[in-house]
C-alpha cells in the first residue's frame, strides 16, 4: 500500500512541475510579444495563439515567432 501512495505523490509532483513550466512559458511569451513590435496584425495573432494554445503556442512562438519581430534602429 505504501508503494501506491508514493506513485501517486510522484505523479502529482510531476504534474505540478509541468503546470509550473507551462505557466512560466505562457507569461514569458506574452511579455515578450507585448514588448516588441511586429508587422501588421502579427502581434494580435501571436497573443491569441499563445492564449488559446498555451503550451504549444508558447513553444511555437519561441521557435518561429521571435524571428518575425521588427528590428528597430537605436539611432
PDB file of N, CA, C, O and CB in Angstrom:
ATOM      1  N   UNK A   1       0.826  -1.202   0.000  1.00  0.00           N
ATOM      2  CA  UNK A   1       0.000   0.000   0.000  1.00  0.00           C
ATOM      3  C   UNK A   1       0.863   1.256   0.000  1.00  0.00           C
ATOM      4  O   UNK A   1       0.489   2.265  -0.599  1.00  0.00           O
ATOM      5  CB  UNK A   1      -0.936   0.003   1.209  1.00  0.00           C
ATOM      6  N   UNK A   2       1.990   1.206   0.653  1.00  0.00           N
ATOM      7  CA  UNK A   2       2.858   2.367   0.717  1.00  0.00           C
ATOM      8  C   UNK A   2       3.400   2.727  -0.664  1.00  0.00           C
ATOM      9  O   UNK A   2       3.552   3.907  -0.982  1.00  0.00           O
ATOM     10  CB  UNK A   2       4.006   2.113   1.686  1.00  0.00           C
ATOM     11  N   UNK A   3       3.691   1.723  -1.481  1.00  0.00           N
ATOM     12  CA  UNK A   3       4.218   1.961  -2.817  1.00  0.00           C
ATOM     13  C   UNK A   3       3.202   2.704  -3.685  1.00  0.00           C
ATOM     14  O   UNK A   3       3.591   3.559  -4.481  1.00  0.00           O
ATOM     15  CB  UNK A   3       4.608   0.637  -3.475  1.00  0.00           C
ATOM     16  N   UNK A   4       1.919   2.399  -3.552  1.00  0.00           N
ATOM     17  CA  UNK A   4       0.875   3.081  -4.314  1.00  0.00           C
ATOM     18  C   UNK A   4       0.792   4.556  -3.978  1.00  0.00           C
ATOM     19  O   UNK A   4       0.584   5.384  -4.866  1.00  0.00           O
ATOM     20  CB  UNK A   4      -0.463   2.429  -4.064  1.00  0.00           C
ATOM     21  N   UNK A   5       0.952   4.895  -2.714  1.00  0.00           N
ATOM     22  CA  UNK A   5       0.908   6.299  -2.303  1.00  0.00           C
ATOM     23  C   UNK A   5       2.110   7.065  -2.854  1.00  0.00           C
ATOM     24  O   UNK A   5       1.970   8.231  -3.224  1.00  0.00           O
ATOM     25  CB  UNK A   5       0.867   6.408  -0.768  1.00  0.00           C
ATOM     26  N   UNK A   6       3.264   6.450  -2.916  1.00  0.00           N
ATOM     27  CA  UNK A   6       4.423   7.148  -3.458  1.00  0.00           C
ATOM     28  C   UNK A   6       4.273   7.360  -4.951  1.00  0.00           C
ATOM     29  O   UNK A   6       4.728   8.377  -5.474  1.00  0.00           O
ATOM     30  CB  UNK A   6       5.702   6.374  -3.164  1.00  0.00           C
ATOM     31  N   UNK A   7       3.644   6.423  -5.653  1.00  0.00           N
ATOM     32  CA  UNK A   7       3.417   6.602  -7.086  1.00  0.00           C
ATOM     33  C   UNK A   7       2.497   7.797  -7.336  1.00  0.00           C
ATOM     34  O   UNK A   7       2.742   8.604  -8.233  1.00  0.00           O
ATOM     35  CB  UNK A   7       2.813   5.323  -7.703  1.00  0.00           C
ATOM     36  N   UNK A   8       1.443   7.900  -6.537  1.00  0.00           N
ATOM     37  CA  UNK A   8       0.500   8.999  -6.699  1.00  0.00           C
ATOM     38  C   UNK A   8       1.162  10.326  -6.366  1.00  0.00           C
ATOM     39  O   UNK A   8       0.969  11.306  -7.087  1.00  0.00           O
ATOM     40  CB  UNK A   8      -0.731   8.786  -5.817  1.00  0.00           C
ATOM     41  N   UNK A   9       1.923  10.378  -5.309  1.00  0.00           N
ATOM     42  CA  UNK A   9       2.571  11.635  -4.934  1.00  0.00           C
ATOM     43  C   UNK A   9       3.643  12.012  -5.952  1.00  0.00           C
ATOM     44  O   UNK A   9       3.853  13.197  -6.214  1.00  0.00           O
ATOM     45  CB  UNK A   9       3.187  11.525  -3.527  1.00  0.00           C
ATOM     46  N   UNK A  10       4.322  11.024  -6.527  1.00  0.00           N
ATOM     47  CA  UNK A  10       5.311  11.304  -7.564  1.00  0.00           C
ATOM     48  C   UNK A  10       4.627  11.881  -8.800  1.00  0.00           C
ATOM     49  O   UNK A  10       5.115  12.850  -9.382  1.00  0.00           O
ATOM     50  CB  UNK A  10       6.095  10.026  -7.930  1.00  0.00           C
ATOM     51  N   UNK A  11       3.508  11.297  -9.202  1.00  0.00           N
ATOM     52  CA  UNK A  11       2.778  11.800 -10.371  1.00  0.00           C
ATOM     53  C   UNK A  11       2.231  13.202 -10.114  1.00  0.00           C
ATOM     54  O   UNK A  11       2.215  14.038 -11.018  1.00  0.00           O
ATOM     55  CB  UNK A  11       1.629  10.846 -10.739  1.00  0.00           C
ATOM     56  N   UNK A  12       1.791  13.458  -8.906  1.00  0.00           N
ATOM     57  CA  UNK A  12       1.315  14.788  -8.548  1.00  0.00           C
ATOM     58  C   UNK A  12       2.446  15.807  -8.634  1.00  0.00           C
ATOM     59  O   UNK A  12       2.247  16.922  -9.116  1.00  0.00           O
ATOM     60  CB  UNK A  12       0.712  14.781  -7.139  1.00  0.00           C
ATOM     61  N   UNK A  13       3.625  15.426  -8.170  1.00  0.00           N
ATOM     62  CA  UNK A  13       4.795  16.300  -8.234  1.00  0.00           C
ATOM     63  C   UNK A  13       5.165  16.593  -9.691  1.00  0.00           C
ATOM     64  O   UNK A  13       5.468  17.737 -10.031  1.00  0.00           O
ATOM     65  CB  UNK A  13       5.990  15.658  -7.496  1.00  0.00           C
ATOM     66  N   UNK A  14       5.141  15.578 -10.548  1.00  0.00           N
ATOM     67  CA  UNK A  14       5.449  15.762 -11.973  1.00  0.00           C
ATOM     68  C   UNK A  14       4.405  16.665 -12.619  1.00  0.00           C
ATOM     69  O   UNK A  14       4.759  17.564 -13.382  1.00  0.00           O
ATOM     70  CB  UNK A  14       5.508  14.394 -12.708  1.00  0.00           C
ATOM     71  N   UNK A  15       3.139  16.445 -12.332  1.00  0.00           N
ATOM     72  CA  UNK A  15       2.059  17.251 -12.897  1.00  0.00           C
ATOM     73  C   UNK A  15       2.188  18.714 -12.479  1.00  0.00           C
ATOM     74  O   UNK A  15       1.972  19.608 -13.297  1.00  0.00           O
ATOM     75  CB  UNK A  15       0.698  16.696 -12.462  1.00  0.00           C
ATOM     76  N   UNK A  16       2.533  18.967 -11.234  1.00  0.00           N
ATOM     77  CA  UNK A  16       2.722  20.340 -10.769  1.00  0.00           C
ATOM     78  C   UNK A  16       3.905  20.994 -11.478  1.00  0.00           C
ATOM     79  O   UNK A  16       3.866  22.185 -11.789  1.00  0.00           O
ATOM     80  CB  UNK A  16       2.936  20.368  -9.246  1.00  0.00           C
ATOM     81  N   UNK A  17       4.948  20.221 -11.733  1.00  0.00           N
ATOM     82  CA  UNK A  17       6.095  20.744 -12.465  1.00  0.00           C
ATOM     83  C   UNK A  17       5.735  21.128 -13.884  1.00  0.00           C
ATOM     84  O   UNK A  17       6.158  22.174 -14.376  1.00  0.00           O
ATOM     85  CB  UNK A  17       7.211  19.729 -12.480  1.00  0.00           C
ATOM     86  N   UNK A  18       4.952  20.284 -14.548  1.00  0.00           N
ATOM     87  CA  UNK A  18       4.511  20.577 -15.918  1.00  0.00           C
ATOM     88  C   UNK A  18       3.648  21.834 -15.930  1.00  0.00           C
ATOM     89  O   UNK A  18       3.812  22.683 -16.806  1.00  0.00           O
ATOM     90  CB  UNK A  18       3.726  19.378 -16.515  1.00  0.00           C
ATOM     91  N   UNK A  19       2.749  21.963 -14.991  1.00  0.00           N
ATOM     92  CA  UNK A  19       1.898  23.156 -14.912  1.00  0.00           C
ATOM     93  C   UNK A  19       2.718  24.414 -14.647  1.00  0.00           C
ATOM     94  O   UNK A  19       2.452  25.462 -15.236  1.00  0.00           O
ATOM     95  CB  UNK A  19       0.846  22.984 -13.816  1.00  0.00           C
ATOM     96  N   UNK A  20       3.700  24.320 -13.778  1.00  0.00           N
ATOM     97  CA  UNK A  20       4.538  25.476 -13.471  1.00  0.00           C
ATOM     98  C   UNK A  20       5.355  25.897 -14.698  1.00  0.00           C
ATOM     99  O   UNK A  20       5.454  27.086 -15.001  1.00  0.00           O
ATOM    100  CB  UNK A  20       5.474  25.160 -12.289  1.00  0.00           C
ATOM    101  N   UNK A  21       5.932  24.935 -15.391  1.00  0.00           N
ATOM    102  CA  UNK A  21       6.714  25.243 -16.595  1.00  0.00           C
ATOM    103  C   UNK A  21       5.832  25.860 -17.670  1.00  0.00           C
ATOM    104  O   UNK A  21       6.238  26.819 -18.326  1.00  0.00           O
ATOM    105  CB  UNK A  21       7.394  23.975 -17.136  1.00  0.00           C
ATOM    106  N   UNK A  22       4.627  25.321 -17.860  1.00  0.00           N
ATOM    107  CA  UNK A  22       3.730  25.876 -18.876  1.00  0.00           C
ATOM    108  C   UNK A  22       3.286  27.288 -18.510  1.00  0.00           C
ATOM    109  O   UNK A  22       3.140  28.132 -19.395  1.00  0.00           O
ATOM    110  CB  UNK A  22       2.506  24.974 -19.055  1.00  0.00           C
ATOM    111  N   UNK A  23       3.071  27.560 -17.233  1.00  0.00           N
ATOM    112  CA  UNK A  23       2.696  28.904 -16.800  1.00  0.00           C
ATOM    113  C   UNK A  23       3.846  29.881 -17.025  1.00  0.00           C
ATOM    114  O   UNK A  23       3.623  31.005 -17.475  1.00  0.00           O
ATOM    115  CB  UNK A  23       2.284  28.897 -15.318  1.00  0.00           C
ATOM    116  N   UNK A  24       5.067  29.465 -16.719  1.00  0.00           N
ATOM    117  CA  UNK A  24       6.235  30.323 -16.945  1.00  0.00           C
ATOM    118  C   UNK A  24       6.406  30.601 -18.432  1.00  0.00           C
ATOM    119  O   UNK A  24       6.667  31.740 -18.820  1.00  0.00           O
ATOM    120  CB  UNK A  24       7.511  29.670 -16.375  1.00  0.00           C
ATOM    121  N   UNK A  25       6.262  29.575 -19.270  1.00  0.00           N
ATOM    122  CA  UNK A  25       6.357  29.758 -20.719  1.00  0.00           C
ATOM    123  C   UNK A  25       5.290  30.715 -21.231  1.00  0.00           C
ATOM    124  O   UNK A  25       5.568  31.575 -22.066  1.00  0.00           O
ATOM    125  CB  UNK A  25       6.234  28.417 -21.431  1.00  0.00           C
ATOM    126  N   UNK A  26       4.072  30.562 -20.730  1.00  0.00           N
ATOM    127  CA  UNK A  26       2.965  31.418 -21.147  1.00  0.00           C
ATOM    128  C   UNK A  26       3.240  32.877 -20.800  1.00  0.00           C
ATOM    129  O   UNK A  26       3.093  33.752 -21.653  1.00  0.00           O
ATOM    130  CB  UNK A  26       1.661  30.959 -20.494  1.00  0.00           C
ATOM    131  N   UNK A  27       3.634  33.145 -19.566  1.00  0.00           N
ATOM    132  CA  UNK A  27       3.882  34.516 -19.130  1.00  0.00           C
ATOM    133  C   UNK A  27       5.073  35.108 -19.878  1.00  0.00           C
ATOM    134  O   UNK A  27       5.011  36.254 -20.324  1.00  0.00           O
ATOM    135  CB  UNK A  27       4.128  34.563 -17.611  1.00  0.00           C
ATOM    136  N   UNK A  28       6.159  34.343 -20.023  1.00  0.00           N
ATOM    137  CA  UNK A  28       7.336  34.837 -20.734  1.00  0.00           C
ATOM    138  C   UNK A  28       6.996  35.177 -22.183  1.00  0.00           C
ATOM    139  O   UNK A  28       7.406  36.220 -22.691  1.00  0.00           O
ATOM    140  CB  UNK A  28       8.466  33.799 -20.686  1.00  0.00           C
ATOM    141  N   UNK A  29       6.245  34.298 -22.846  1.00  0.00           N
ATOM    142  CA  UNK A  29       5.876  34.541 -24.245  1.00  0.00           C
ATOM    143  C   UNK A  29       5.000  35.776 -24.382  1.00  0.00           C
ATOM    144  O   UNK A  29       5.225  36.596 -25.272  1.00  0.00           O
ATOM    145  CB  UNK A  29       5.153  33.326 -24.824  1.00  0.00           C
ATOM    146  N   UNK A  30       4.010  35.919 -23.520  1.00  0.00           N
ATOM    147  CA  UNK A  30       3.123  37.079 -23.604  1.00  0.00           C
ATOM    148  C   UNK A  30       3.874  38.385 -23.339  1.00  0.00           C
ATOM    149  O   UNK A  30       3.646  39.374 -24.034  1.00  0.00           O
ATOM    150  CB  UNK A  30       1.970  36.933 -22.610  1.00  0.00           C
ATOM    151  N   UNK A  31       4.752  38.402 -22.363  1.00  0.00           N
ATOM    152  CA  UNK A  31       5.527  39.610 -22.075  1.00  0.00           C
ATOM    153  C   UNK A  31       6.429  39.948 -23.254  1.00  0.00           C
ATOM    154  O   UNK A  31       6.539  41.112 -23.638  1.00  0.00           O
ATOM    155  CB  UNK A  31       6.365  39.429 -20.792  1.00  0.00           C
ATOM    156  N   UNK A  32       7.076  38.937 -23.830  1.00  0.00           N
ATOM    157  CA  UNK A  32       7.964  39.158 -24.970  1.00  0.00           C
ATOM    158  C   UNK A  32       7.191  39.679 -26.179  1.00  0.00           C
ATOM    159  O   UNK A  32       7.668  40.566 -26.886  1.00  0.00           O
ATOM    160  CB  UNK A  32       8.697  37.863 -25.332  1.00  0.00           C
ATOM    161  N   UNK A  33       6.007  39.135 -26.416  1.00  0.00           N
ATOM    162  CA  UNK A  33       5.179  39.593 -27.541  1.00  0.00           C
ATOM    163  C   UNK A  33       4.767  41.040 -27.336  1.00  0.00           C
ATOM    164  O   UNK A  33       4.856  41.846 -28.262  1.00  0.00           O
ATOM    165  CB  UNK A  33       3.930  38.703 -27.703  1.00  0.00           C
ATOM    166  N   UNK A  34       4.320  41.378 -26.142  1.00  0.00           N
ATOM    167  CA  UNK A  34       3.817  42.725 -25.885  1.00  0.00           C
ATOM    168  C   UNK A  34       4.921  43.772 -25.848  1.00  0.00           C
ATOM    169  O   UNK A  34       4.643  44.950 -26.069  1.00  0.00           O
ATOM    170  CB  UNK A  34       3.061  42.747 -24.586  1.00  0.00           C
ATOM    171  N   UNK A  35       6.169  43.383 -25.575  1.00  0.00           N
ATOM    172  CA  UNK A  35       7.274  44.341 -25.513  1.00  0.00           C
ATOM    173  C   UNK A  35       7.829  44.705 -26.883  1.00  0.00           C
ATOM    174  O   UNK A  35       8.453  45.757 -27.024  1.00  0.00           O
ATOM    175  CB  UNK A  35       8.379  43.786 -24.662  1.00  0.00           C
ATOM    176  N   UNK A  36       7.622  43.867 -27.900  1.00  0.00           N
ATOM    177  CA  UNK A  36       8.240  44.082 -29.197  1.00  0.00           C
ATOM    178  C   UNK A  36       7.209  44.427 -30.275  1.00  0.00           C
ATOM    179  O   UNK A  36       6.011  44.193 -30.112  1.00  0.00           O
ATOM    180  CB  UNK A  36       9.023  42.851 -29.604  1.00  0.00           C
ATOM    181  N   UNK A  37       7.704  44.984 -31.369  1.00  0.00           N
ATOM    182  CA  UNK A  37       6.857  45.360 -32.497  1.00  0.00           C
ATOM    183  C   UNK A  37       6.858  44.254 -33.550  1.00  0.00           C
ATOM    184  O   UNK A  37       7.850  43.552 -33.746  1.00  0.00           O
ATOM    185  CB  UNK A  37       7.333  46.692 -33.114  1.00  0.00           C
ATOM    186  N   UNK A  38       5.721  44.124 -34.213  1.00  0.00           N
ATOM    187  CA  UNK A  38       5.554  43.152 -35.280  1.00  0.00           C
ATOM    188  C   UNK A  38       4.909  43.848 -36.473  1.00  0.00           C
ATOM    189  O   UNK A  38       4.357  44.941 -36.347  1.00  0.00           O
ATOM    190  CB  UNK A  38       4.700  41.938 -34.808  1.00  0.00           C
ATOM    191  N   UNK A  39       4.984  43.200 -37.629  1.00  0.00           N
ATOM    192  CA  UNK A  39       4.320  43.737 -38.823  1.00  0.00           C
ATOM    193  C   UNK A  39       2.820  43.487 -38.735  1.00  0.00           C
ATOM    194  O   UNK A  39       2.382  42.423 -38.298  1.00  0.00           O
ATOM    195  CB  UNK A  39       4.900  43.100 -40.115  1.00  0.00           C
ATOM    196  N   UNK A  40       2.041  44.473 -39.151  1.00  0.00           N
ATOM    197  CA  UNK A  40       0.589  44.318 -39.276  1.00  0.00           C
ATOM    198  C   UNK A  40      -0.070  43.805 -38.006  1.00  0.00           C
ATOM    199  O   UNK A  40       0.121  44.346 -36.916  1.00  0.00           O
ATOM    200  CB  UNK A  40       0.273  43.385 -40.410  1.00  0.00           C
ATOM    201  N   UNK A  41      -0.848  42.747 -38.178  1.00  0.00           N
ATOM    202  CA  UNK A  41      -1.600  42.165 -37.063  1.00  0.00           C
ATOM    203  C   UNK A  41      -0.895  40.974 -36.435  1.00  0.00           C
ATOM    204  O   UNK A  41      -1.520  40.205 -35.705  1.00  0.00           O
ATOM    205  CB  UNK A  41      -2.969  41.746 -37.530  1.00  0.00           C
ATOM    206  N   UNK A  42       0.387  40.806 -36.702  1.00  0.00           N
ATOM    207  CA  UNK A  42       1.110  39.643 -36.186  1.00  0.00           C
ATOM    208  C   UNK A  42       1.127  39.590 -34.663  1.00  0.00           C
ATOM    209  O   UNK A  42       1.097  38.508 -34.078  1.00  0.00           O
ATOM    210  CB  UNK A  42       2.529  39.648 -36.706  1.00  0.00           C
ATOM    211  N   UNK A  43       1.175  40.759 -34.018  1.00  0.00           N
ATOM    212  CA  UNK A  43       1.191  40.791 -32.550  1.00  0.00           C
ATOM    213  C   UNK A  43      -0.110  40.224 -31.989  1.00  0.00           C
ATOM    214  O   UNK A  43      -0.084  39.420 -31.057  1.00  0.00           O
ATOM    215  CB  UNK A  43       1.408  42.235 -32.038  1.00  0.00           C
ATOM    216  N   UNK A  44      -1.234  40.632 -32.544  1.00  0.00           N
ATOM    217  CA  UNK A  44      -2.536  40.137 -32.082  1.00  0.00           C
ATOM    218  C   UNK A  44      -2.665  38.641 -32.333  1.00  0.00           C
ATOM    219  O   UNK A  44      -3.171  37.899 -31.491  1.00  0.00           O
ATOM    220  CB  UNK A  44      -3.681  40.891 -32.781  1.00  0.00           C
ATOM    221  N   UNK A  45      -2.208  38.213 -33.489  1.00  0.00           N
ATOM    222  CA  UNK A  45      -2.287  36.792 -33.829  1.00  0.00           C
ATOM    223  C   UNK A  45      -1.458  35.955 -32.861  1.00  0.00           C
ATOM    224  O   UNK A  45      -1.920  34.913 -32.397  1.00  0.00           O
ATOM    225  CB  UNK A  45      -1.812  36.556 -35.270  1.00  0.00           C
ATOM    226  N   UNK A  46      -0.237  36.399 -32.550  1.00  0.00           N
ATOM    227  CA  UNK A  46       0.602  35.639 -31.629  1.00  0.00           C
ATOM    228  C   UNK A  46       0.020  35.622 -30.221  1.00  0.00           C
ATOM    229  O   UNK A  46       0.092  34.600 -29.538  1.00  0.00           O
ATOM    230  CB  UNK A  46       2.006  36.217 -31.601  1.00  0.00           C
ATOM    231  N   UNK A  47      -0.553  36.733 -29.778  1.00  0.00           N
ATOM    232  CA  UNK A  47      -1.183  36.750 -28.450  1.00  0.00           C
ATOM    233  C   UNK A  47      -2.326  35.742 -28.397  1.00  0.00           C
ATOM    234  O   UNK A  47      -2.462  35.008 -27.418  1.00  0.00           O
ATOM    235  CB  UNK A  47      -1.703  38.170 -28.105  1.00  0.00           C
ATOM    236  N   UNK A  48      -3.145  35.704 -29.442  1.00  0.00           N
ATOM    237  CA  UNK A  48      -4.264  34.754 -29.466  1.00  0.00           C
ATOM    238  C   UNK A  48      -3.785  33.310 -29.521  1.00  0.00           C
ATOM    239  O   UNK A  48      -4.350  32.440 -28.858  1.00  0.00           O
ATOM    240  CB  UNK A  48      -5.168  35.038 -30.656  1.00  0.00           C
ATOM    241  N   UNK A  49      -2.748  33.055 -30.306  1.00  0.00           N
ATOM    242  CA  UNK A  49      -2.209  31.692 -30.391  1.00  0.00           C
ATOM    243  C   UNK A  49      -1.682  31.246 -29.033  1.00  0.00           C
ATOM    244  O   UNK A  49      -1.940  30.121 -28.604  1.00  0.00           O
ATOM    245  CB  UNK A  49      -1.087  31.610 -31.452  1.00  0.00           C
ATOM    246  N   UNK A  50      -0.948  32.119 -28.358  1.00  0.00           N
ATOM    247  CA  UNK A  50      -0.386  31.758 -27.058  1.00  0.00           C
ATOM    248  C   UNK A  50      -1.487  31.595 -26.005  1.00  0.00           C
ATOM    249  O   UNK A  50      -1.375  30.732 -25.133  1.00  0.00           O
ATOM    250  CB  UNK A  50       0.627  32.821 -26.604  1.00  0.00           C
ATOM    251  N   UNK A  51      -2.533  32.398 -26.069  1.00  0.00           N
ATOM    252  CA  UNK A  51      -3.614  32.280 -25.084  1.00  0.00           C
ATOM    253  C   UNK A  51      -4.487  31.052 -25.306  1.00  0.00           C
ATOM    254  O   UNK A  51      -4.888  30.398 -24.343  1.00  0.00           O
ATOM    255  CB  UNK A  51      -4.476  33.517 -25.118  1.00  0.00           C
ATOM    256  N   UNK A  52      -4.786  30.731 -26.569  1.00  0.00           N
ATOM    257  CA  UNK A  52      -5.684  29.607 -26.838  1.00  0.00           C
ATOM    258  C   UNK A  52      -4.978  28.255 -26.874  1.00  0.00           C
ATOM    259  O   UNK A  52      -5.617  27.226 -26.655  1.00  0.00           O
ATOM    260  CB  UNK A  52      -6.387  29.828 -28.141  1.00  0.00           C
ATOM    261  N   UNK A  53      -3.686  28.238 -27.142  1.00  0.00           N
ATOM    262  CA  UNK A  53      -2.882  27.011 -27.117  1.00  0.00           C
ATOM    263  C   UNK A  53      -1.666  27.261 -26.225  1.00  0.00           C
ATOM    264  O   UNK A  53      -0.559  27.434 -26.735  1.00  0.00           O
ATOM    265  CB  UNK A  53      -2.442  26.579 -28.571  1.00  0.00           C
ATOM    266  N   UNK A  54      -1.851  27.281 -24.913  1.00  0.00           N
ATOM    267  CA  UNK A  54      -0.801  27.774 -24.013  1.00  0.00           C
ATOM    268  C   UNK A  54       0.567  27.096 -24.188  1.00  0.00           C
ATOM    269  O   UNK A  54       1.560  27.795 -24.393  1.00  0.00           O
ATOM    270  CB  UNK A  54      -1.249  27.597 -22.598  1.00  0.00           C
ATOM    271  N   UNK A  55       0.651  25.808 -24.117  1.00  0.00           N
ATOM    272  CA  UNK A  55       1.956  25.150 -24.194  1.00  0.00           C
ATOM    273  C   UNK A  55       2.460  25.141 -25.629  1.00  0.00           C
ATOM    274  O   UNK A  55       3.580  25.576 -25.900  1.00  0.00           O
ATOM    275  CB  UNK A  55       1.875  23.710 -23.649  1.00  0.00           C
ATOM    276  N   UNK A  56       1.645  24.653 -26.541  1.00  0.00           N
ATOM    277  CA  UNK A  56       2.056  24.569 -27.939  1.00  0.00           C
ATOM    278  C   UNK A  56       2.263  25.957 -28.534  1.00  0.00           C
ATOM    279  O   UNK A  56       3.224  26.168 -29.273  1.00  0.00           O
ATOM    280  CB  UNK A  56       1.017  23.796 -28.753  1.00  0.00           C
ATOM    281  N   UNK A  57       1.393  26.897 -28.233  1.00  0.00           N
ATOM    282  CA  UNK A  57       1.515  28.256 -28.748  1.00  0.00           C
ATOM    283  C   UNK A  57       2.775  28.953 -28.259  1.00  0.00           C
ATOM    284  O   UNK A  57       3.430  29.666 -29.020  1.00  0.00           O
ATOM    285  CB  UNK A  57       0.308  29.064 -28.356  1.00  0.00           C
ATOM    286  N   UNK A  58       3.116  28.749 -26.987  1.00  0.00           N
ATOM    287  CA  UNK A  58       4.336  29.354 -26.448  1.00  0.00           C
ATOM    288  C   UNK A  58       5.575  28.770 -27.110  1.00  0.00           C
ATOM    289  O   UNK A  58       6.509  29.501 -27.438  1.00  0.00           O
ATOM    290  CB  UNK A  58       4.410  29.153 -24.933  1.00  0.00           C
ATOM    291  N   UNK A  59       5.587  27.467 -27.305  1.00  0.00           N
ATOM    292  CA  UNK A  59       6.724  26.818 -27.962  1.00  0.00           C
ATOM    293  C   UNK A  59       6.836  27.279 -29.407  1.00  0.00           C
ATOM    294  O   UNK A  59       7.934  27.563 -29.884  1.00  0.00           O
ATOM    295  CB  UNK A  59       6.588  25.287 -27.902  1.00  0.00           C
ATOM    296  N   UNK A  60       5.705  27.355 -30.108  1.00  0.00           N
ATOM    297  CA  UNK A  60       5.726  27.835 -31.494  1.00  0.00           C
ATOM    298  C   UNK A  60       6.239  29.270 -31.575  1.00  0.00           C
ATOM    299  O   UNK A  60       7.019  29.606 -32.467  1.00  0.00           O
ATOM    300  CB  UNK A  60       4.325  27.745 -32.110  1.00  0.00           C
ATOM    301  N   UNK A  61       5.801  30.110 -30.645  1.00  0.00           N
ATOM    302  CA  UNK A  61       6.269  31.492 -30.659  1.00  0.00           C
ATOM    303  C   UNK A  61       7.776  31.558 -30.425  1.00  0.00           C
ATOM    304  O   UNK A  61       8.482  32.286 -31.121  1.00  0.00           O
ATOM    305  CB  UNK A  61       5.531  32.318 -29.598  1.00  0.00           C
ATOM    306  N   UNK A  62       8.264  30.803 -29.454  1.00  0.00           N
ATOM    307  CA  UNK A  62       9.689  30.848 -29.149  1.00  0.00           C
ATOM    308  C   UNK A  62      10.532  30.308 -30.302  1.00  0.00           C
ATOM    309  O   UNK A  62      11.662  30.754 -30.498  1.00  0.00           O
ATOM    310  CB  UNK A  62       9.976  30.057 -27.882  1.00  0.00           C
ATOM    311  N   UNK A  63      10.002  29.359 -31.065  1.00  0.00           N
ATOM    312  CA  UNK A  63      10.749  28.788 -32.185  1.00  0.00           C
ATOM    313  C   UNK A  63      10.678  29.683 -33.417  1.00  0.00           C
ATOM    314  O   UNK A  63      11.706  29.979 -34.028  1.00  0.00           O
ATOM    315  CB  UNK A  63      10.217  27.397 -32.521  1.00  0.00           C
ATOM    316  N   UNK A  64       9.474  30.116 -33.787  1.00  0.00           N
ATOM    317  CA  UNK A  64       9.345  30.841 -35.058  1.00  0.00           C
ATOM    318  C   UNK A  64       8.882  32.290 -34.918  1.00  0.00           C
ATOM    319  O   UNK A  64       9.213  33.113 -35.771  1.00  0.00           O
ATOM    320  CB  UNK A  64       8.389  30.117 -35.943  1.00  0.00           C
ATOM    321  N   UNK A  65       8.153  32.616 -33.903  1.00  0.00           N
ATOM    322  CA  UNK A  65       7.604  33.963 -33.762  1.00  0.00           C
ATOM    323  C   UNK A  65       8.628  35.017 -33.434  1.00  0.00           C
ATOM    324  O   UNK A  65       8.491  36.168 -33.850  1.00  0.00           O
ATOM    325  CB  UNK A  65       6.568  33.969 -32.718  1.00  0.00           C
ATOM    326  N   UNK A  66       9.649  34.647 -32.696  1.00  0.00           N
ATOM    327  CA  UNK A  66      10.673  35.630 -32.324  1.00  0.00           C
ATOM    328  C   UNK A  66      11.430  36.131 -33.543  1.00  0.00           C
ATOM    329  O   UNK A  66      11.979  37.233 -33.521  1.00  0.00           O
ATOM    330  CB  UNK A  66      11.653  35.025 -31.318  1.00  0.00           C
ATOM    331  N   UNK A  67      11.465  35.341 -34.598  1.00  0.00           N
ATOM    332  CA  UNK A  67      12.148  35.749 -35.833  1.00  0.00           C
ATOM    333  C   UNK A  67      11.334  36.788 -36.598  1.00  0.00           C
ATOM    334  O   UNK A  67      11.879  37.479 -37.458  1.00  0.00           O
ATOM    335  CB  UNK A  67      12.409  34.529 -36.728  1.00  0.00           C
ATOM    336  N   UNK A  68      10.051  36.910 -36.303  1.00  0.00           N
ATOM    337  CA  UNK A  68       9.172  37.839 -37.008  1.00  0.00           C
ATOM    338  C   UNK A  68       9.169  39.231 -36.385  1.00  0.00           C
ATOM    339  O   UNK A  68       8.563  40.149 -36.937  1.00  0.00           O
ATOM    340  CB  UNK A  68       7.767  37.295 -37.034  1.00  0.00           C
ATOM    341  N   UNK A  69       9.831  39.402 -35.251  1.00  0.00           N
ATOM    342  CA  UNK A  69       9.858  40.721 -34.613  1.00  0.00           C
ATOM    343  C   UNK A  69      10.588  41.714 -35.495  1.00  0.00           C
ATOM    344  O   UNK A  69      11.512  41.357 -36.227  1.00  0.00           O
ATOM    345  CB  UNK A  69      10.525  40.648 -33.228  1.00  0.00           C
ATOM    346  N   UNK A  70      10.157  42.972 -35.415  1.00  0.00           N
ATOM    347  CA  UNK A  70      10.809  44.027 -36.185  1.00  0.00           C
ATOM    348  C   UNK A  70      12.048  44.507 -35.458  1.00  0.00           C
ATOM    349  O   UNK A  70      12.043  44.673 -34.238  1.00  0.00           O
ATOM    350  CB  UNK A  70       9.847  45.199 -36.437  1.00  0.00           C
ATOM    351  N   UNK A  71      13.094  44.724 -36.206  1.00  0.00           N
ATOM    352  CA  UNK A  71      14.329  45.272 -35.634  1.00  0.00           C
ATOM    353  C   UNK A  71      14.240  46.788 -35.702  1.00  0.00           C
ATOM    354  O   UNK A  71      14.030  47.345 -36.780  1.00  0.00           O
ATOM    355  CB  UNK A  71      15.606  44.745 -36.392  1.00  0.00           C
ATOM    356  N   UNK A  72      14.395  47.463 -34.575  1.00  0.00           N
ATOM    357  CA  UNK A  72      14.336  48.918 -34.530  1.00  0.00           C
ATOM    358  C   UNK A  72      15.739  49.486 -34.431  1.00  0.00           C
ATOM    359  O   UNK A  72      16.582  48.953 -33.709  1.00  0.00           O
ATOM    360  CB  UNK A  72      13.474  49.397 -33.348  1.00  0.00           C
ATOM    361  N   UNK A  73      15.989  50.567 -35.156  1.00  0.00           N
ATOM    362  CA  UNK A  73      17.299  51.214 -35.109  1.00  0.00           C
ATOM    363  C   UNK A  73      17.463  51.967 -33.793  1.00  0.00           C
ATOM    364  O   UNK A  73      16.519  52.581 -33.296  1.00  0.00           O
ATOM    365  CB  UNK A  73      17.479  52.176 -36.307  1.00  0.00           C
ATOM    366  N   UNK A  74      18.656  51.912 -33.242  1.00  0.00           N
ATOM    367  CA  UNK A  74      18.939  52.567 -31.963  1.00  0.00           C
ATOM    368  C   UNK A  74      19.519  53.969 -32.160  1.00  0.00           C
ATOM    369  O   UNK A  74      20.176  54.489 -31.259  1.00  0.00           O
ATOM    370  CB  UNK A  74      19.907  51.717 -31.141  1.00  0.00           C
ATOM    371  N   UNK A  75      19.290  54.588 -33.319  1.00  0.00           N
ATOM    372  CA  UNK A  75      19.840  55.924 -33.606  1.00  0.00           C
ATOM    373  C   UNK A  75      19.064  56.995 -32.928  1.00  0.00           C
ATOM    374  O   UNK A  75      19.390  58.174 -33.063  1.00  0.00           O
ATOM    375  CB  UNK A  75      19.864  56.191 -35.084  1.00  0.00           C
TER     376      UNK A  75
END
